[in-house]
């Protein structure tokens, strides 16, 4: 490493600047105070998120009726269809580590990787355990990712296919778009 440059007062300005910026980057990377960060993180909801509300509106519009967040099921699924024995989870790409090839929302934070990597990996492992437990109990599972909200038509078709699949003879559960409903 080259010797530091001296400023007019004879102090090593480049070295001090580098040390200060390195210290800030390593130790004080967050621009918010601990209380501000805590308050902001507390606003992140686990229920009634915007993606979840969008899925709920779509399912209701296409004729699906469901229960919300049944605590007696593993993982407390977002939407539960007891009669069909199906559940839908609406996952945030960041929190649940979406591995889709086109998903830019699942990137890791640039700071505090020693905190974030184990936390987010544990979320993924928990999701896998929950899905295995539900499948073992005979439930069919659909995971809708936050990044899929952009293509509403594709999402509607995916939800319709999931719910109208041949389960317990309920293939006519939801009407086709533009089709007539028979009572």
C-alpha positions, 0 to 999 in steps of 0.5 A: 500500500502506498504511503498516505498523502499529507494535507496542509496540516501534515496529517494523513488525510487519505488514510483517515478518510479511508479509515472513516469510510471503512468504519462507517461501511462496516459498523454504521451502514444503517442510516436509521437509528435503532428505534427508527429501524425497529419501528419500520420493521414492525410495520412489515405485516404477516397478514393482509399484505397487498399481494395477499389482498390481491390474491384474495380479491381474485379468488373471490371474484372467480367464485372461490370461498375460503377461510383465512389463516387457519391456526390449526393447520401447519404454517397457518396458510393464507387461504384455506379451502376446507371443502377442496382440501387445498391451501394457498400461501402468498409469499414475499420473494425476499422473506421466503427466498424465491429462487425463480429465474426472473425474480429480482425481489429475492436479492440478499441485503448488502449489509449484515449478511451474518444476520440475514443469511441464517434468518432467511435460510431458516424461513425457507427450511420452515416453509419446506417443513410446513409444506411437507406436513400439509402434503402428508395430511392430504392437503394440496398446496399452491405458493403464489410469489410476490413477483407474480402479481405483475401479470394478473391474467396469468395469476388468475389462470393459475389460481383457477387451474389450482382451484378447479383441478379434479379434487373430490369431484369438484371440477365445476367449482368455479365458473369459466370466465364469461360462462353462464352459471347454472344454479 
